[in-house]
Amino acid sequence: MCVFDHREFDHHEQVLFCHDAATGLHAIIAVHSTVLGPAVGGCRIHPYPNDAAALTDVLRLSKGMTHKNALAGLPLGGGKAVIIADPQRDKTPDLLHAFARHVQSLGGRYYTAEDVGVSVADIATIREVTEYVAGATRDPSPFTARGVFEAMRAAIKHHRGSDSMAGVKVAVQGLGHVGMRLCELLHDAGAVLFVADVNARAVDEAVAHLGAVAVDPTQIHALEVDIFAPCAWAASSTTPPSAI
């Protein structure tokens, strides 16, 4: 199928398919818009089941970054990158350097950053080859969690007339870097927490330290709560969500 006919293609300015035989790199960089400035968006490393799934994800995510940066009033456009690999098995400095060379080849049209499967340390490795990198010194997860929390407060205020989270029932699906930090913020604000994760240790931590109620991961979305926060990957390890 032609990229231009893809259901998620939305006037993207550039889609770059990247390959390096020596390292086995297979990646896609999507520049959705540079109208407001250089495209900025993280790099996601995931073992996608096929190229089509990776393309769908990067097209969606890059478009989402355009909207996020514009709504935030930043002089930045939207872009995203995906590397088709298992971050636990395939990620090496050589692979990251190969990806960085492709980022560098865009001459500043796209700046990469952390995303799922890419750590602050990985970004530092990428920066060894390209200058077009953002976020090489701090984990962005706490800021993401804070943004989600403030959005919840705004929604509650619109619905109830007050932004107090005391007594608000929130179901959090996924207790990774963002989900757990979000739960901490909600707990401190007095919310009633319901949590689920395939990682039993993370659930136990939330129950023990945050007073959360553990819920079956297959049922968390169906709870009768005030707010549902989907912070997890899809049930299948090979099909990630494309959350904006």
C-alpha positions in Angstrom: 0.0 0.0 0.0 1.2 3.5 -0.8 2.0 5.7 2.2 -0.1 8.5 0.7 -3.2 6.2 0.8 -2.6 5.1 4.4 -5.6 5.8 6.6 -3.4 7.7 9.1 -1.6 9.8 6.5 -2.6 13.4 7.1 -0.6 15.7 4.9 2.7 14.6 6.5 5.5 16.6 5.1 8.0 13.7 5.2 8.2 10.0 6.1 11.7 8.6 6.2 12.3 4.8 6.2 15.6 4.1 7.8 17.8 1.0 7.5 21.3 0.0 8.5 22.5 -3.5 7.5 25.4 -3.6 10.0 23.2 -3.0 13.0 19.9 -4.4 11.8 18.2 -1.0 12.2 14.7 -0.7 10.8 13.1 2.6 11.7 10.6 5.2 10.5 10.8 8.9 11.1 7.6 10.9 10.4 7.6 14.7 10.1 4.0 15.8 10.3 4.4 19.5 10.3 7.1 22.2 10.6 4.8 25.1 10.1 5.4 26.4 13.7 9.0 25.3 13.9 11.2 22.1 13.8 9.3 18.9 14.4 9.8 17.5 17.9 8.7 14.1 19.2 10.1 11.1 20.9 11.6 7.9 19.5 9.7 4.7 20.4 11.5 1.3 20.3 9.1 -1.7 20.1 8.9 -5.1 18.5 6.1 -4.3 16.1 4.6 -7.4 14.5 5.2 -5.9 11.0 6.1 -2.7 9.2 2.5 -1.7 8.7 1.9 -1.6 12.4 5.0 0.6 12.9 3.9 2.9 10.1 0.4 3.3 11.6 1.9 4.2 15.0 4.4 6.7 13.8 1.9 8.5 11.6 -0.6 8.8 14.4 2.0 9.8 17.0 3.6 12.5 14.8 0.3 14.1 14.1 -0.5 14.1 17.8 2.8 15.9 18.5 1.8 18.6 16.1 -1.4 19.2 18.0 0.3 19.0 21.4 3.0 21.5 20.6 0.6 23.9 19.0 -1.9 23.7 21.9 1.0 24.4 24.3 1.9 27.5 22.3 5.4 26.2 21.5 7.3 27.3 18.4 7.6 23.6 17.4 6.1 21.3 14.9 5.2 17.6 15.3 7.3 14.5 14.5 7.9 11.0 15.8 10.2 8.1 15.3 9.8 4.3 15.8 12.5 1.7 15.8 11.3 -1.9 15.1 13.2 -3.8 17.7 13.0 -5.4 21.2 14.4 -2.8 23.6 15.4 -5.5 26.0 17.3 -7.6 23.5 18.2 -5.5 20.4 19.0 -2.1 21.7 22.7 -1.4 21.5 24.9 1.8 21.2 25.6 0.9 17.6 21.9 0.6 16.8 21.2 4.0 18.5 24.1 5.6 16.6 22.7 4.3 13.3 19.4 5.8 14.1 21.1 9.0 15.1 22.8 9.3 11.7 19.4 9.3 10.0 18.1 12.0 12.4 21.2 14.1 11.6 20.6 13.7 7.9 17.3 15.7 8.3 19.4 18.7 9.2 17.2 19.9 12.1 13.8 19.3 10.6 13.2 16.7 13.4 14.5 16.6 17.0 14.2 13.2 18.7 13.6 12.5 22.4 12.6 9.8 24.9 9.6 7.6 24.5 8.7 4.0 25.3 11.8 1.8 25.2 14.1 4.8 25.1 15.7 6.1 28.3 17.6 9.3 29.2 20.8 7.3 28.9 19.8 6.2 25.4 19.2 9.8 24.4 22.7 10.6 25.6 24.0 7.9 23.4 22.1 9.2 20.4 23.4 12.7 21.1 27.0 11.4 20.6 26.1 11.3 16.8 23.5 14.0 16.3 22.9 17.4 17.8 19.1 17.2 17.1 18.1 15.8 20.4 15.9 17.0 23.2 15.6 15.8 26.8 19.0 14.2 27.4 19.2 15.2 31.0 15.9 14.6 32.7 13.3 11.8 32.8 10.1 13.3 31.2 7.7 10.9 32.9 7.0 13.1 36.0 6.0 15.9 33.7 3.7 13.7 31.7 2.1 12.5 34.8 1.6 16.1 36.1 0.0 17.0 32.8 -2.4 14.2 33.0 -3.2 15.1 36.6 -3.9 18.7 35.8 -6.1 17.7 32.9 -8.1 15.6 35.3 -8.5 18.5 37.6 -9.7 20.7 34.8 -12.3 18.1 33.7 -13.5 17.7 37.3 -13.9 21.4 37.7 -15.8 21.6 34.4 -18.1 18.8 35.6 -18.5 19.7 39.3 -17.5 23.3 39.6 -14.5 22.6 41.8 -11.1 21.2 40.9 -10.8 19.3 44.2 -9.9 15.6 43.6 -10.9 14.6 47.1 -13.1 11.5 46.9 -12.9 11.3 43.1 -12.8 7.7 42.0 -10.0 7.1 39.4 -9.1 3.9 37.7 -5.5 3.8 36.5 -4.6 1.1 34.0 -0.8 0.6 34.0 1.7 1.4 36.7 4.8 2.3 34.7 6.9 5.5 35.0 3.9 7.7 34.2 1.1 5.6 35.8 2.7 5.2 39.2 3.7 8.9 39.4 0.1 9.8 38.4 -1.2 7.6 41.3 1.1 9.4 43.7 -0.3 12.8 42.7 -3.9 11.5 42.9 -3.3 9.9 46.3 -1.8 13.2 47.6 -4.9 15.0 46.3 -7.3 12.7 48.1 -8.6 10.6 45.2 -9.8 7.1 45.6 -7.6 4.8 43.5 -8.3 1.6 41.6 -5.2 0.2 39.8 -4.3 -2.7 37.5 -1.0 -3.9 35.9 0.4 -7.2 34.7 3.3 -6.4 37.0 2.2 -7.7 40.4 5.0 -6.0 42.2 3.9 -2.6 41.0 0.3 -3.3 42.0 1.4 -4.4 45.5 3.4 -1.2 45.8 0.4 1.0 44.9 -1.8 -0.9 47.4 0.7 -0.8 50.2 1.9 2.8 49.8 -1.0 4.6 48.2 -4.0 2.8 49.6 -5.1 1.7 46.1 -7.6 -1.1 45.3 -6.2 -3.8 43.1 -8.3 -4.7 40.1 -8.1 -7.5 37.5 -6.3 -5.9 34.4 -9.1 -7.3 32.2 -11.8 -5.5 34.2 -10.2 -2.1 35.1 -11.7 -0.4 32.1 -15.3 -1.5 33.1 -15.3 -0.1 36.6 -17.9 2.5 37.6 -15.5 5.4 38.4 -15.3 9.1 37.7 -12.2 9.0 35.6 -10.4 6.2 33.7 -6.7 6.7 32.9 -5.3 4.3 30.3 -1.5 4.3 31.0 -0.7 0.8 29.8 0.3 -0.8 26.6 -2.2 -3.0 24.8 -2.8 -6.5 26.0 -0.7 -7.9 23.2 3.0 -7.1 23.6 3.3 -6.5 19.9 0.6 -3.9 19.4 1.1 -0.7 21.4 -1.5 1.9 21.7 -1.0 5.2 19.9 -1.9 7.6 22.6 -1.5 11.2 22.0 
